[in-house]
Every structure is written in structure tokens, then in C-alpha cells.
Amino acid sequence: MSQLHGFETLAIHAGQEPDPLTGAVVPPVYLTSTFKQDGVGGLRNGYEYSRAANPTRTALEECLAALEAGTHASAFASGLAAEDCVIRAVCAPGDHVIVPADAYGGTLRLFRTVLARWGLSSSAVNLADPEAVRAALRPDTRLIWCETPTNPLLALTDIPGLAALAHDAEALLAVDNTFASPYLQQPLTLGADIVMHSTTKYLGGHSDVIGGAVIVRDEELGDQIRFHQFAVGAIAGPFDAWLTLRGIRTLPVRMDRHCDNAQQIAAALHAHPRVTRVMYPGLPDHPGHEIARKQMRRFGGMISFQVAGGEEAAAELCGRTRLFTLAESLGGVESLIEHPARMTHLSAKGTAQEVPGDLVRISVGIENAADLMADLTHVLN
Ligand code: PLP
């Protein structure tokens, strides 16, 4: 579908033509592992075996490619499966990768453990500091991995600036766009080579499916990723692809409400006496606010904040909210709260990437903003 269409139109129509056989308006769930051949090698529309391609997954992949202004998308069983595929498709054992010092804990664990054993070396760097990135670049650096905003500290990285640094060093730039979603930020249009998502989050949007995606513009890169996806097999199943696509149709309206609610809640938290620091890119005093204004449409639905009273107080508070459910993950319609030091980022404990104990992370849902603030005020007071 043409890139000339608006984002909201692409979310509903890209890859989602009515079914040619029946006219079904919603792409059917093709629950089949294999496809009949019309004579040996006579494939119908290229479908042979569902690890290679499945029409429901194709619909999702075409939609994702359009939303990220890319040309090739591959949908995976999880965000981490997508990350693993990017690295193995692009890098070889012995290569070096630069990763954000405060990336999602699971991403850092993947690099530190699994990929290190495969022979990949990585340097964790503050990507907001171009000098630190320049100093970390080596002749064997193949890739810079970026996450912006980061999970859970909401730090921003200037994507065009980092892309220039990567390309000068003949490295590629991959951006984990999970926190922003393509509605708020399109890294490929800002100079990145690869975009990755945990579609589990805003794209799926309803906390009912785990998935991942990789989107690129370069045909050779697209073929490499697709080959690895096929050869290793961590694909999104048809029903998971269908659920994700159903979520995507409402992404723009959901994101607008997430952003409206989060902006109000961030301002209220900022003014609260028990809150010592609020991390939200939409606040003018956030160090990445200007970068966010340049490269994001709006500021997103994720907020982290620190509270007086230290780690125990933060953990205790997380257990007392009524509307904010105490749970890992983010990006669903319902609001969630979590304590990164003891939950999502526990694996970083004792490393340079350990997160502050007094930190609370909230995923602001699309409920009534006043109700959400009343819930937080109740546990803060
Ligand atoms: N990237 C980010 C920013 C995440 O927050 C997550 C999960 O929380 C992942 C990647 C991993 O995605 P998944 O849980 O779908 O494997």
C-alpha cells in the first residue's frame, strides 16, 4: 500500500485487503502448517510451508513494513527472538557491538550471556554522549544497538546523530522502537538501518500476545533477516499474527490517549512532594525533551519516577495501587505499575546497569486520567 496514505489509513488497510477468496473483511487466521502444491514446485502465491511464510503473518508483515516506512518486515515469536535474529543475521562471531548502557534488561542479558558465548563482544555505552560512542567504536564494530526512549530510565538518543556516527564507522544502526511505536517515531526515516519491536507492547496493545518484529528498507538486509528467520524458525504463529494485526488497527487512537494521559500524570507526579524525580520526555526539564520534540510525534505513555523513602518504599507503593496492576510488561490498554530493580531489571543487579532501587515504572493506560491520578495519589499520600 502506498506510502502516500496517512498512518491511520495504513494501520487499517496495509496488508489487509479483503480476502480474495471470500471477501472476508478481516484477514483470516490461516491455521495450516503446509500448503498443497499444484504439481511439484507449483506453489500458490509462493506459499509452501508456514515456517517460511503464512498468509496471516504476511498480512502483519506488510502492515508493519508500511507503518515503519520500510520495505521488508519479519514477524517473530517474541521481541527477544527478533533481536537475536538481527544480531545473528548481521554480525559474525568475533564482531563487536555497541549497546545502550540502560537498555531493557533482557536485551542486555542477551548480549552479556547468549551472544557473548557465540563470540560477540559488546560495549555498554551511554548513547546520549556522542564522544562516548566515538570512543567505543572499533574497527570490528559491526552494529550499534539503540533503544530510545530507554526502558526504564526514559533516556533519549538523537537517532540521526547516532546514524551518522555508525555509518562513518561503516557500522549499521538498529533501533528498538518498542517504547515509541511507529506512530510516534519512525527510525528508518531518521537514518537507522534496522527497526526492531517487541510487538507484545503498543503494537499488540492488549496484553494478550507475545511477539516481535524487524523492519528494514535495504533488500539485501531484508533477505538476510528473512533467511535467518526461516532457518532458525522463531516465527510468529498465525493466531499471534492475527491478534497483533487486530491491535495495530487502533494503534493511532490508543497512542494519542496514552500520550494525553501520561502528559497529565507526569505533570501531577512532578508536583507531588513525595516524588523526587520524574522521567518523562514530555516534561520540559527532561534532558532529552528537545530531541524528543524533533524526532517523536508525541512523548509516549511510559513514565518512571523516584520516590522518597528508598527501595522499600518504592516496592511497597507498587503493591498498593488498585487501578494500576502490579505486573511486568507495558503498552496495553490497561495501566500497569512495576518496580524495575526487583522485577524487569533484576538481572542487572550487581552490574554497571543496575537501576535505582527507589524507581517506579508505570505504563499509563487509556483509562480515565483523573481515576489513574487518584489511584497514584492514594498510594503516594
Ligand atoms: N525491548 C524492549 C524495550 C522491551 O521492553 C522488551 C520487553 O519488555 C523487549 C524488547 C523484549 O520483548 P519480548 O518480551 O516480546 O521478548
Residues whose N, C-alpha, C, O or C-beta is under 5 A from the ligand:
A	BS01	PLP	S78 G79 L80 Y104 N151 D176 T178 S198 T200 G211
